[in-house]
Amino acid sequence: MPAINLTREQVSAIADRLDEVVGNEFHDAVCVALNEFGWGEFGGEGISDMDVWKIKNELALGYLKEYQDFYNKKHNDEIKN
């Protein structure tokens, strides 16, 4: 089955929904992760908004790098063939 290309409107709507769903739980998930790593007892407002932003930024950059590597490999494979 061929891949479907989403419209800009669809991408925006999905991103908005994910931001709402993930954003509501993100801070708590960060605190849980810190506790699981044994880095203190975090909960509620246990970390700064700036630290949450840094974590989100690191996560986003990781996703972008992963996609860039995938795209480059796919493009290079197409050139070789």
C-alpha positions as a Markdown table, in Angstrom:
| # | Residue | x | y | z |
|---|---|---|---|---|
| 1 | Met | 0.0 | 0.0 | 0.0 |
| 2 | Pro | 1.5 | 3.4 | -1.0 |
| 3 | Ala | 2.2 | 6.0 | 1.6 |
| 4 | Ile | -0.4 | 8.8 | 2.0 |
| 5 | Asn | 0.8 | 12.4 | 1.9 |
| 6 | Leu | -1.1 | 14.4 | 4.5 |
| 7 | Thr | -2.2 | 17.9 | 3.8 |
| 8 | Arg | -0.7 | 20.8 | 5.7 |
| 9 | Glu | -4.0 | 21.2 | 7.5 |
| 10 | Gln | -4.0 | 17.5 | 8.5 |
| 11 | Val | -0.4 | 17.7 | 9.8 |
| 12 | Ser | -1.2 | 20.8 | 11.8 |
| 13 | Ala | -4.3 | 19.3 | 13.3 |
| 14 | Ile | -2.5 | 16.1 | 14.3 |
| 15 | Ala | 0.4 | 18.1 | 15.8 |
| 16 | Asp | -2.0 | 20.3 | 17.8 |
| 17 | Arg | -3.8 | 17.2 | 19.1 |
| 18 | Leu | -0.5 | 15.5 | 20.0 |
| 19 | Asp | 0.7 | 18.6 | 21.7 |
| 20 | Glu | -2.5 | 18.7 | 23.8 |
| 21 | Val | -2.3 | 15.0 | 24.7 |
| 22 | Val | 1.4 | 14.6 | 25.2 |
| 23 | Gly | 1.9 | 18.1 | 26.7 |
| 24 | Asn | -0.6 | 17.4 | 29.4 |
| 25 | Glu | 1.4 | 14.4 | 30.6 |
| 26 | Phe | 4.9 | 15.4 | 29.6 |
| 27 | His | 5.9 | 17.2 | 32.9 |
| 28 | Asp | 4.7 | 14.3 | 35.0 |
| 29 | Ala | 6.5 | 11.8 | 32.7 |
| 30 | Val | 9.7 | 13.7 | 33.2 |
| 31 | Cys | 9.3 | 13.6 | 37.0 |
| 32 | Val | 8.6 | 9.8 | 36.8 |
| 33 | Ala | 11.7 | 9.3 | 34.7 |
| 34 | Leu | 13.9 | 11.3 | 37.1 |
| 35 | Asn | 12.5 | 9.2 | 40.0 |
| 36 | Glu | 13.1 | 5.9 | 38.1 |
| 37 | Phe | 16.7 | 7.0 | 37.4 |
| 38 | Gly | 17.1 | 7.6 | 41.2 |
| 39 | Trp | 17.8 | 11.3 | 40.8 |
| 40 | Gly | 15.6 | 12.5 | 43.6 |
| 41 | Glu | 12.0 | 12.6 | 44.6 |
| 42 | Phe | 10.3 | 14.7 | 41.9 |
| 43 | Gly | 6.6 | 15.4 | 41.5 |
| 44 | Gly | 4.2 | 18.1 | 40.7 |
| 45 | Glu | 6.2 | 21.2 | 40.0 |
| 46 | Gly | 9.5 | 19.5 | 40.9 |
| 47 | Ile | 11.4 | 20.8 | 37.8 |
| 48 | Ser | 11.6 | 24.1 | 36.1 |
| 49 | Asp | 9.7 | 24.9 | 32.9 |
| 50 | Met | 13.1 | 25.7 | 31.3 |
| 51 | Asp | 14.3 | 22.1 | 32.1 |
| 52 | Val | 11.1 | 20.7 | 30.6 |
| 53 | Trp | 11.8 | 22.9 | 27.5 |
| 54 | Lys | 15.4 | 21.6 | 27.2 |
| 55 | Ile | 14.1 | 18.0 | 27.4 |
| 56 | Lys | 11.5 | 18.6 | 24.7 |
| 57 | Asn | 14.1 | 20.3 | 22.6 |
| 58 | Glu | 16.5 | 17.3 | 23.0 |
| 59 | Leu | 13.7 | 15.0 | 22.1 |
| 60 | Ala | 12.7 | 17.0 | 19.0 |
| 61 | Leu | 16.3 | 17.2 | 17.8 |
| 62 | Gly | 16.7 | 13.5 | 18.2 |
| 63 | Tyr | 13.6 | 12.9 | 16.1 |
| 64 | Leu | 14.8 | 15.3 | 13.4 |
| 65 | Lys | 18.2 | 13.7 | 13.3 |
| 66 | Glu | 16.6 | 10.2 | 13.0 |
| 67 | Tyr | 14.5 | 11.4 | 10.1 |
| 68 | Gln | 17.4 | 13.2 | 8.4 |
| 69 | Asp | 19.5 | 10.0 | 8.6 |
| 70 | Phe | 16.5 | 8.0 | 7.1 |
| 71 | Tyr | 15.9 | 10.5 | 4.4 |
| 72 | Asn | 19.6 | 10.7 | 3.5 |
| 73 | Lys | 20.0 | 7.0 | 3.3 |
| 74 | Lys | 16.8 | 6.6 | 1.2 |
| 75 | His | 18.0 | 9.4 | -1.1 |
| 76 | Asn | 21.5 | 7.9 | -1.4 |
| 77 | Asp | 20.1 | 4.5 | -2.1 |
| 78 | Glu | 17.9 | 5.9 | -4.9 |
| 79 | Ile | 21.0 | 7.7 | -6.5 |
| 80 | Lys | 23.0 | 4.4 | -6.4 |
| 81 | Asn | 20.2 | 2.5 | -8.2 |
